[in-house]
């Protein structure tokens, strides 16, 4: 984990840092948002909700993690893949909102984990995304979460995220 964990906890308790400030404090530079791998939109806003399509652990058009957790990859690699997918999600959200400070809360985080049949640690893999989102937005904006195992995912990636954000006035 990040060596700044103690600092994160203090900020979460104080609630004074904005999401954009936390990104800087954590040393996270968001990449160029990923482009769709098919015929769809990466994000759709309706009313005060922003829906993100399946976010994968990619850099550009390349999968950075390939394989199933419990077979080719271990839980730690799956968790790192989930964190990278969450970073891509933040890049897409910022592109559509202009600033992550407009996020009032994360409503839902769906995490699909490509696994072998007897693997049962999907929640530990999903924590890679959940922890990153909590580090950026704070504990008070944690979403409800749905985690499930699947046989395979696009590009052979181990995880894919779906997010719904509630958008505030700023």
C-alpha positions in Angstrom: 0.0 0.0 0.0 0.9 3.7 -0.3 3.3 4.9 2.4 1.0 7.9 2.9 -1.7 5.8 4.5 -1.5 7.5 7.9 -1.9 10.9 6.3 -4.9 9.6 4.3 -6.6 8.5 7.5 -6.1 12.0 9.1 -7.6 13.7 6.0 -10.5 11.3 5.9 -11.4 12.2 9.5 -11.0 15.9 8.9 -13.0 15.9 5.6 -11.1 19.0 4.5 -9.4 17.8 1.3 -11.2 17.8 -1.9 -11.0 14.9 -4.3 -8.7 16.9 -6.6 -6.5 17.8 -3.7 -6.3 14.2 -2.5 -5.2 13.0 -6.0 -2.3 15.4 -5.8 -1.5 14.4 -2.2 -1.5 10.7 -3.2 0.7 11.4 -6.2 -1.9 10.1 -8.6 -1.8 11.6 -12.1 -4.9 10.6 -14.1 -4.2 9.2 -17.6 -5.9 10.2 -20.7 -9.4 8.6 -20.4 -9.6 5.3 -22.2 -11.5 5.2 -25.5 -14.4 2.7 -26.0 -13.4 -0.7 -27.4 -16.8 -0.9 -29.2 -19.9 1.1 -30.1 -20.9 2.7 -26.8 -20.2 5.8 -24.6 -17.7 5.6 -21.7 -20.1 7.7 -19.6 -23.7 8.9 -19.7 -25.1 11.5 -17.4 -28.8 11.7 -16.7 -30.0 14.2 -14.1 -27.6 14.1 -11.2 -26.2 10.6 -12.0 -23.2 9.8 -14.0 -23.0 6.2 -15.2 -19.7 4.7 -16.3 -19.4 1.8 -18.6 -17.1 -1.2 -17.8 -13.7 0.2 -16.7 -10.8 -2.1 -17.3 -7.1 -2.1 -16.2 -5.8 -0.7 -19.4 -3.2 1.9 -20.4 -4.2 3.3 -23.7 -5.6 0.4 -25.7 -3.5 -2.2 -24.0 -4.5 -4.5 -21.1 -1.9 -4.2 -18.4 -3.2 -7.3 -16.5 -4.3 -10.4 -18.3 -5.6 -13.7 -16.8 -8.0 -15.1 -14.2 -7.5 -14.5 -10.5 -6.8 -17.9 -8.9 -5.2 -19.3 -12.0 -2.7 -17.0 -13.9 -2.9 -14.2 -11.3 -3.0 -14.0 -7.5 -5.3 -11.9 -5.3 -2.6 -9.1 -5.0 -2.3 -8.8 -8.8 -6.1 -8.8 -9.1 -6.4 -6.0 -6.5 -3.8 -3.9 -8.4 -5.7 -4.4 -11.6 -8.9 -3.2 -9.8 -7.0 -0.1 -8.6 -5.8 0.7 -12.2 -9.4 0.2 -13.5 -10.5 2.7 -10.8 -7.9 5.2 -11.9 -9.3 4.9 -15.4 -12.8 5.4 -14.1 -11.7 8.6 -12.3 -10.1 9.9 -15.6 -13.4 9.3 -17.4 -15.5 10.9 -14.7 -13.2 14.0 -14.6 -13.4 14.3 -18.4 -17.2 14.4 -18.3 -17.6 16.5 -15.1 -14.6 18.9 -15.4 -13.6 18.1 -11.8 -13.9 15.2 -9.4 -14.9 17.7 -6.8 -18.4 17.7 -8.5 -18.9 14.1 -7.2 -21.4 14.3 -4.3 -20.9 10.5 -3.7 -20.2 7.2 -5.3 -23.6 5.5 -5.4 -22.5 2.0 -6.6 -19.4 0.1 -7.5 -19.9 -3.1 -9.4 -16.8 -5.3 -9.7 -16.6 -8.3 -12.0 -13.7 -10.6 -11.4 -12.5 -13.2 -13.9 -11.7 -16.3 -11.8 -11.5 -20.1 -11.8 -14.6 -21.9 -10.5 -13.6 -22.5 -6.9 -12.1 -19.0 -6.2 -13.9 -17.3 -3.4 -11.9 -14.1 -2.6 -13.5 -11.7 -5.1 -14.1 -9.2 -2.3 -10.4 -8.9 -1.6 -9.7 -8.2 -5.3 -12.5 -5.6 -5.4 -10.9 -3.9 -2.4 -8.2 -2.6 -4.7 -10.8 -0.3 -6.4 -12.7 0.4 -3.2 -9.6 1.5 -1.3 -8.5 3.8 -4.1 -11.9 5.4 -4.3 -12.0 5.9 -0.6 -8.5 7.4 -0.6 -9.7 10.0 -3.2 -13.2 10.7 -2.0 -13.2 9.8 1.7 -15.0 7.3 3.7 -18.3 9.2 3.7 -18.7 8.8 0.0 -18.1 5.0 -0.1 -20.6 3.3 -2.4 -22.7 0.2 -2.0 -20.9 -2.6 -3.8 -21.7 -5.7 -5.9 -18.8 -8.2 -6.5 -19.1 -11.3 -8.5 -16.9 -13.8 -10.3 -17.2 -14.5 -14.1 -15.6 -16.9 -16.5 -13.9 -14.3 -18.7 -13.8 -10.5 -19.4 -13.0 -8.4 -22.5 -9.4 -8.4 -23.6 -8.7 -11.2 -21.1 -8.5 -8.7 -18.2 -9.0 -10.0 -14.6 -11.4 -7.2 -13.5 -14.0 -4.8 -14.9 -15.7 -2.0 -12.9 -19.0 -0.4 -13.3 -19.6 2.9 -11.4 -22.5 5.2 -10.7 -21.7 8.7 -9.3 -24.1 11.2 -7.9 -23.1 14.6 -9.2 -23.6 17.8 -7.1 -23.6 21.4 -7.9 -19.9 21.7 -6.9 
